[in-house]
């Protein structure tokens, strides 16, 4: 969440930047500033009262030694009166802090100045592209028909067992899933990321720490009895490793990678965008997470983009990178770049990765800090990216790889699949 320092010292700039995300922050920012003034005044009053009580306590002993019993009793009565008033001030202070926090939690992150203006996906900016688009001809099949033809993914069986959005992978389809997971993890380790195997459920504090709560509570699966949430991405448990942690500057950047299943309710999704593997409630993904200093975090962001590009290049997929506009930027992100690959049979671009810098927004919630060489503590910057999400990668591999022999696998993947074709 935003810091009070930024809100109170850069008020006009905060309101201006929030408007790029189509968030009108004028009223709530004003409320926070007023509450903070009251909090500060109460804190000052409380400090003065406690100081007076301490002085009276010292005087009581001296008065008793001097035999001034009545004056000592009066001082005791005054001390009791002050202590009673400080209880009310303590309660008021906690209430002000709660009210401020509740408001801070519903304010999105400030977009970086590089984020373009815009209302939605149509206004995102293509910043880079690569890989030739295959020309498959008019008889090319979409991946859901290829999955049925080669009996590798059963969508109907998933509906029977669980419901829509939970496919069953079979035979070479299951082996392809496992191959991609190992391929992505091996590449991440070779790039310097430490592999983590995280839990698939998290507590409420973890959800608040990375910003899924309260913003996306309706999109998460909630285990009511235990008050735990199924993770929407490994970003949540991995980033929360550093909640309430002070790192040394020499340890940064921290670089972690993790495979996990991901669970998303995707409430309200419908139409062509949810056909086949295009949008699922459960899917596999390998995530990369970095914790860094503010001075180096945008270098880290570029390194993450370069790394994800190596993956789509190795998979021989046509791709482009989008810089998301303000209207399409997530609640927690300061800047996001999406990788999309071209699905030749559907003739459309499919998002396979989002790489984001959250700057201090998550770190402030997490209390994730680092200690500088001169022993000062500062908030870290947090970053994460998909590297990669499997469903749409599989969709593109199936569609773009279809040929007379079956479905050709990229050369870099064959050592992991142990087959060249799905036939």
C-alpha positions in Angstrom: 0.0 0.0 0.0 1.0 3.6 -0.3 2.9 5.2 2.5 1.5 8.0 4.6 4.7 10.0 3.8 4.0 9.9 0.1 0.3 10.7 0.5 0.9 13.7 2.8 4.0 15.1 1.1 3.1 14.5 -2.5 -0.7 14.8 -2.4 -1.4 16.4 -5.7 1.0 14.1 -7.6 -0.6 11.0 -5.9 -4.1 12.1 -7.0 -2.8 12.8 -10.6 -1.1 9.5 -10.9 -4.1 7.5 -9.5 -6.2 9.1 -12.2 -4.2 7.3 -14.8 -5.6 4.1 -13.3 -9.0 5.7 -13.5 -9.2 5.9 -9.7 -10.5 9.1 -8.3 -8.5 9.5 -5.1 -9.3 13.1 -4.1 -11.9 12.3 -1.4 -10.2 9.3 0.2 -6.8 10.9 0.1 -8.4 13.9 1.9 -9.9 11.7 4.5 -6.6 10.0 5.2 -4.8 13.3 5.6 -7.4 14.6 8.1 -7.3 11.3 10.0 -3.5 11.5 10.1 -3.7 15.1 11.5 -6.0 13.8 14.2 -3.8 10.9 14.9 -0.7 13.1 15.2 -2.5 15.5 17.5 -3.7 12.6 19.7 -0.2 11.1 19.7 1.3 14.5 20.8 -1.4 14.8 23.5 -0.8 11.3 24.7 3.0 11.8 24.8 2.5 15.0 26.9 0.1 13.3 29.3 2.5 10.4 29.8 5.4 12.8 30.4 3.3 14.7 33.0 2.4 11.5 34.7 6.1 10.5 34.9 7.0 13.8 36.4 4.3 13.6 38.9 5.4 10.1 39.9 8.9 11.4 40.6 7.4 14.2 42.7 5.3 11.9 44.8 8.3 10.1 46.2 10.0 13.4 47.0 6.9 14.8 48.6 6.5 11.8 50.8 10.1 12.1 51.9 9.5 15.7 52.8 6.4 14.7 54.8 4.0 16.6 52.5 1.4 13.9 52.6 -1.5 15.9 51.4 0.4 17.3 48.4 1.6 13.8 47.6 -2.0 12.5 47.7 -3.1 15.3 45.4 -0.3 14.3 43.0 -1.4 10.7 43.1 -5.0 11.7 42.3 -3.8 13.8 39.4 -1.7 10.8 38.2 -4.7 8.5 38.3 -6.8 11.1 36.4 -4.1 11.4 33.7 -3.8 7.5 33.4 -7.5 7.3 32.9 -7.4 9.9 30.2 -4.5 8.2 28.4 -6.6 5.0 28.1 -9.1 7.0 26.0 -6.3 8.5 24.0 -4.8 5.1 23.4 -8.2 3.8 22.2 -8.6 6.9 19.9 -5.1 6.4 18.5 -5.8 2.8 17.6 -9.1 3.7 16.0 -7.4 6.4 13.9 -4.7 4.0 12.8 -7.3 1.4 11.8 -9.4 3.9 9.9 -6.2 5.1 8.0 -5.2 1.5 7.2 -8.7 0.5 6.0 -8.6 3.4 3.5 -5.0 2.8 2.4 -5.9 -0.9 1.6 -8.4 0.2 -1.1 -6.1 2.6 -2.9 -4.2 1.1 -5.8 -0.5 1.4 -6.4 0.7 4.5 -8.3 1.5 3.8 -11.9 5.1 4.5 -13.1 5.5 7.5 -15.4 6.3 5.1 -18.2 2.8 3.7 -18.1 0.8 5.0 -21.1 -2.6 6.6 -20.8 -5.5 4.4 -21.8 -8.8 2.7 -20.9 -8.2 -1.0 -21.6 -6.4 -3.7 -23.6 -6.9 -1.9 -26.9 -4.7 1.0 -25.6 -1.7 -1.2 -24.5 1.6 -0.4 -26.3 3.5 -3.0 -28.3 7.2 -2.4 -27.4 8.9 -5.4 -29.0 8.1 -8.5 -31.1 9.7 -11.5 -32.6 9.3 -14.9 -34.1 7.7 -15.7 -37.4 4.0 -16.4 -37.5 3.3 -19.8 -39.1 1.0 -20.1 -42.1 -1.1 -23.2 -41.4 -3.7 -22.8 -44.1 -7.5 -22.9 -43.9 -7.8 -26.4 -42.4 -5.8 -25.7 -39.3 -7.6 -26.9 -36.1 -7.9 -25.0 -32.8 -6.2 -26.6 -29.8 -9.5 -28.0 -28.3 -10.1 -30.0 -31.5 -6.5 -31.1 -31.7 -6.7 -32.2 -28.0 -9.8 -34.4 -28.9 -8.2 -35.7 -32.1 -5.1 -36.9 -30.4 -6.8 -37.7 -27.1 -4.4 -35.7 -25.0 -6.8 -33.3 -23.1 -10.3 -34.2 -22.0 -12.4 -31.1 -21.2 -15.6 -33.1 -20.7 -14.1 -35.5 -18.2 -12.9 -32.4 -16.2 -16.5 -31.2 -16.1 -17.7 -34.6 -14.9 -15.1 -34.7 -12.1 -15.1 -31.1 -11.0 -16.7 -28.6 -13.4 -15.8 -26.3 -16.3 -12.3 -25.0 -16.3 -10.6 -28.1 -14.8 -9.3 -30.2 -17.8 -7.9 -33.6 -17.5 -4.5 -34.1 -19.3 -3.8 -37.6 -20.7 -0.9 -39.5 -22.2 1.3 -37.2 -24.2 -0.8 -34.2 -23.0 0.2 -35.0 -19.4 3.8 -35.6 -20.4 3.9 -32.3 -22.2 2.7 -30.5 -19.0 5.4 -32.2 -16.9 8.0 -31.4 -19.6 7.2 -27.7 -19.7 7.3 -27.4 -15.9 10.8 -29.1 -15.8 11.9 -27.0 -18.8 10.9 -23.7 -17.2 12.4 -24.6 -13.8 15.7 -25.8 -15.2 16.0 -22.6 -17.2 15.2 -20.5 -14.2 17.8 -22.2 -12.0 20.4 -21.8 -14.8 19.5 -18.0 -14.8 20.3 -17.8 -11.1 16.9 -18.2 -9.5 16.6 -20.3 -6.3 13.9 -22.9 -6.6 11.2 -22.9 -3.9 8.4 -25.4 -3.4 5.6 -23.3 -1.7 2.3 -24.3 0.0 -0.8 -24.1 -2.3 -2.9 -22.4 0.4 -2.1 -19.2 2.3 -3.5 -17.4 5.3 -5.3 -14.0 5.2 -2.1 -12.1 6.2 -0.4 -13.5 3.1 -3.3 -12.4 0.9 -3.1 -8.9 2.3 0.7 -8.8 2.0 0.8 -9.2 -1.7 -2.5 -7.3 -2.4 -4.9 -10.1 -3.4 -6.9 -9.1 -0.4 -9.1 -7.2 -0.2 -9.0 -6.3 -3.9 -9.5 -9.8 -5.4 -11.2 -11.7 -2.6 -14.1 -12.7 -4.9 -11.7 -14.2 -7.4 -10.0 -16.5 -4.9 -11.2 -19.9 -3.6 -11.7 -19.7 0.1 -11.5 -22.6 2.6 -14.1 -21.2 5.1 -13.5 -23.6 8.0 -9.7 -22.9 8.2 -9.9 -19.4 6.7 -7.3 -20.2 4.1 -7.1 -19.3 0.4 -6.0 -21.4 -2.6 -3.2 -19.5 -4.2 -3.9 -17.7 -7.5 -0.1 -17.8 -8.3 3.1 -18.8 -6.5 3.9 -15.1 -6.2 1.7 -15.0 -3.1 3.5 -17.6 -0.9 7.0 -16.9 -2.3 6.8 -13.1 -1.8 5.4 -13.7 1.7 8.6 -15.5 2.7 10.0 -12.0 3.1 7.1 -10.6 5.2 8.4 -9.0 8.4 12.0 -9.6 7.2 14.9 -7.1 7.1 17.4 -8.2 4.5 21.0 -6.9 4.2 21.6 -4.8 1.1 24.4 -7.2 0.1 21.8 -10.0 -0.2 19.8 -8.2 -2.9 18.5 -8.9 -5.4 16.8 -12.0 -4.0 15.8 -14.3 -6.9 13.4 -17.1 -6.4 11.4 -19.4 -8.8 8.6 -21.7 -8.0 6.2 -24.1 -9.7 2.7 -24.3 -8.5 -0.8 -25.1 -9.5 -2.9 -21.9 -9.6 -6.5 -21.5 -8.7 -8.8 -18.7 -9.9 -12.5 -18.4 -9.8 -12.5 -16.1 -12.9 -16.1 -15.1 -12.0 -17.9 -13.5 -14.9 -15.7 -15.0 -17.7 -17.6 -16.2 -20.7 -17.5 -16.4 -24.5 -14.7 -17.3 -27.0 -12.0 -16.2 -24.5 -12.7 -19.1 -22.2 -12.8 -21.8 -24.9 -10.5 -24.8 -24.4 -7.3 -23.8 -22.5 -7.8 -20.0 -23.0 -9.1 -19.5 -19.4 -9.1 -22.1 -16.6 -9.9 -22.3 -12.9 -6.9 -24.5 -12.3 -3.7 -24.3 -14.2 0.1 -24.8 -13.8 2.6 -22.0 -13.8 6.3 -21.4 -13.0 6.8 -18.0 -11.4 9.9 -15.8 -10.9 10.1 -13.4 -8.0 12.7 -10.8 -7.2 13.2 -8.6 -4.1 15.5 -5.6 -4.9 16.6 -2.1 -4.0 14.7 0.8 -5.5 17.9 1.9 -7.3 18.3 -1.5 -9.1 14.7 -2.7 -9.4 14.2 -1.4 -13.0 17.4 -3.1 -14.1 15.9 -6.3 -12.5 12.7 -5.7 -14.4 14.6 -5.5 -17.7 16.5 -8.7 -16.9 13.3 -10.5 -16.2 11.8 -9.4 -19.5 15.0 -10.5 -21.3 14.8 -13.9 -19.6 11.1 -14.5 -20.4 11.9 -13.6 -24.0 14.5 -16.4 -24.1 11.8 -18.9 -23.1 9.4 -18.0 -25.9 12.3 -17.9 -28.4 13.3 -21.5 -27.3 9.8 -22.6 -27.7 9.8 -21.2 -31.3 6.7 -19.2 -30.7 5.8 -15.8 -32.3 5.6 -13.2 -29.6 5.2 -9.6 -28.7 5.6 -7.6 -25.5 3.0 -5.1 -24.4 3.4 -2.2 -21.9 0.1 -2.1 -20.2 -1.8 1.2 -20.1 -3.2 2.7 -16.9 -6.7 1.4 -17.4 -5.4 -2.2 -17.9 -2.9 -2.2 -15.0 -3.5 -4.3 -12.0 -4.4 -2.9 -8.6 -0.9 -3.6 -7.1 1.3 -3.0 -10.1 3.4 0.1 -10.8 4.3 -1.1 -14.3 3.5 -4.3 -16.2 4.7 -5.9 -19.4 2.6 -8.7 -20.9 4.1 -11.4 -23.2 1.6 -12.7 -25.7 2.1 -15.5 -28.2 0.3 -15.8 -31.5 -2.2 -18.7 -31.8 -2.1 -19.5 -35.5 -5.4 -21.5 -35.6 -7.4 -19.1 -33.5 -5.6 -16.1 -35.2 -5.3 -14.2 -32.0 -2.7 -13.3 -29.4 -2.7 -15.2 -26.1 -1.2 -13.7 -22.9 1.3 -16.1 -21.4 3.2 -13.9 -19.0 2.9 -10.7 -17.0 6.1 -9.2 -15.6 5.6 -6.5 -13.0 7.4 -4.1 -10.7 5.4 -3.2 -7.6 8.0 -0.8 -6.3 7.3 -0.4 -2.5 3.6 -1.1 -2.7 3.7 -4.8 -1.6 6.8 -4.2 0.5 5.0 -1.7 2.7 2.2 -4.2 3.3 4.7 -6.9 3.9 7.1 -4.8 6.0 9.8 -6.2 3.7 12.8 -4.0 4.2 16.6 -4.0 3.8 19.4 -2.6 5.8 21.8 -0.3 4.0 25.6 -0.2 4.5 25.1 2.7 6.9 22.6 0.7 9.0 19.5 2.5 7.8 16.4 0.5 6.9 14.4 1.1 3.7 11.5 -0.6 2.0 12.4 -3.0 -0.8 11.0 -3.2 -4.3 9.2 -6.4 -5.2 8.9 -7.8 -8.7 7.4 -11.0 -10.2 6.7 -12.6 -13.6 5.2 -15.7 -15.1 7.9 -17.8 -16.6 5.7 -19.2 -17.9 2.0 -20.0 -17.5 1.3 -23.3 -19.2 -2.3 -23.4 -20.6 -1.9 -20.8 -23.4 1.6 -21.9 -24.1 0.2 -25.5 -24.7 -2.6 -24.0 -26.8 0.0 -22.2 -29.0 2.3 -25.2 -29.2 -0.5 -27.5 -30.3 -1.9 -25.1 -32.9 1.3 -23.7 -34.3 3.0 -27.1 -34.4 0.3 -29.1 -36.3 1.6 -30.7 -39.5 1.1 -33.9 -41.5 3.0 -36.0 -39.0 1.0 -34.8 -36.1 2.0 -32.0 -33.7 5.7 -31.1 -33.8 7.5 -30.2 -30.5 10.1 -27.4 -30.4 13.7 -28.8 -30.4 14.5 -27.4 -27.0 11.6 -29.3 -25.5 12.2 -32.7 -26.9 14.8 -33.7 -24.2 12.0 -33.1 -21.7 9.0 -34.6 -23.6 11.1 -37.5 -24.9 9.0 -37.4 -28.1 9.2 -35.2 -31.2 5.6 -35.5 -32.3 2.2 -35.9 -30.7 0.6 -38.4 -33.1 
